[in-house]
Amino acid sequence: MTHIVDIGGTGWFGWAMALIVGLPILLLVLSEVHLRLVRRDSSLAAPVNRLRLWLLPGAALLVLLTQVGHLSADNNGVRIVATVVGVLAVSIALGALNALLFGNAVRGSWRERLPGIFIDLARLVLVVAGAAFVASMVWGFDVGGLWATLGVGSIVIGLALQNAIGSVVSGLLLLFEQPFRLGDTLDVGGVSGRVVEMNWRSTHLDTGSGVQVIPNSSLAAASFTNDSRPTRAHDHTFSLTFGPADPPHEVVETVTTTAAALPSLRPGSVTKVRAAGGGVYDVTLPLATASEAGLASSTLRTRLWYAARRAGLTLDGVAADPRPVADVEAALRSVSTTLELTDEEIEALAPQCSLKTFGAGEHIVRPGRVPTAYGFVASGVVEVTAPAGPASANGSGGAVVVARLDRGQVVTAEALLRESGTLTATAVTLTEVLELPLAVVDQLVVAKHGVARRLSEVADMQRANTPQGQHT
């Protein structure tokens, strides 16, 4: 029978004094260490806490029974305590090892990319080995035969399930390499979808019409495309058709400025528009991710439907219809109090003014551009944003909302002073803007002091809402 190793040759009094003095000191030291680790948010805090609360008192009890109480190692009570201490020691050692290796893994390193099942399998092997060691040392079990039986059994099971195990291993190796992540868009054998789940056996793709479950072994053995890892080769190119009589430079400017508001473009990039002849234009969108190609082209076509009509261009063979004068007169009446307009003045001004429609997401006012007309919101909602701070490395410093405008409010206040600003006005919903020529506004300001005061107050309020350092 194997006995627990004698810890020392001192008498029971020396061990008793060591427990009385040393145990509290060790507990205090470990408590301080645990507190520091918690403050640093270290993954070692949990193993140290278990060492302080469980292993150290258990080891002290074992010493008390064997060295002070002089109980034999063959005593069942001593064996049970020794078993608990051994299991705790193995558990805490594994926890500390896991914390040291994977607790603060650097993003992108092999430790961060290692699939969890590998860690679980390694933990299982170490737990079994630790349990066998404790059983051998404390209870005297002969585990040599057990290891031999397990080895032979593993070979037999491996030969019987070699195809299934091969598939699992292939999938695990794919997870370890991680050529894609959750949220990426994959094209696998003509099936395209977004990765919504990954496990050790399969990958689930949301195709838009259902979830496609693809075994990882199939992915490991086949070729697939990850559309979420963009390069210049992923730039999306498609064609638009305008009227052959439309001025090419106006078409290029309209498409470029409309595309600039797309959220899926790569930061700092510019859409390329090339005239192919016969009213056909090739558009190249530099996308941040190729998985957004369909949505980006659809959004651009939708917004161009409104932008082309505002610019007087013919898109897909459909020319813009002029808005009835009655609609313009109705919009003028909605701002007649602000502009102090009489019915006769509204009828006289209506032919000179216009109603422009903006689709949701379109920019009505852009930074750095002097508005060519004075605009009021006739319908819809407009959001005004200002840069939140200095531009970052990706070309965007973020934006902060400074105002939300609705019917009757001024959307181009800086037009009165012929200034370019840093604010951006974006249509939140389908929005109509009543535009008055600047010459008409100048005449109203000169002729009516109340109008001048109101419009000046609007301009001052807009300046006050602009963050410090953003004024031109």
Secondary structure, 3 states (H helix, E strand, C coil): CCCCCCCCCCCHHHHHHHHHHHHHHHHHHHHHHHHHHHHCCCCCHHHHHHHHHHHHHHHHHHHHHHHHCCCCCCCHHHHHHHHHHHHHHHHHHHHHHHHHHHCCCCCCCHHHHCCHHHHHHHHHHHHHHHHHHHHHHHHCCCCHHHHHHHHHHHHHHHHHCHHHHHHHHHHHHHHHHCCCCCCCEEEECCEEEEEEEECCCEEEEECCCCEEEEEHHHHHHCCEEECCCCCHHHCEEEEEEECCCCCHHHHHHHHHHHHCCCCCECCCCCCEEEEEECCEEEEEECECCHHHHHHHHHHHHHHHHHHHHHCCCCECCECCCCCCHHHHHHHHHHCHHHHCCCHHHHHHHHHHCEEEEECCCCEEECCCCCCCEEEEEEECCEEEEEECCCCCCCCCCCEEEEEEECCCCECCHHHHHCCCCCCEEEECCCEEEEEEEHHHHHHHHHHCHHHHHHHHHHHHHHHHHCCCCCCC
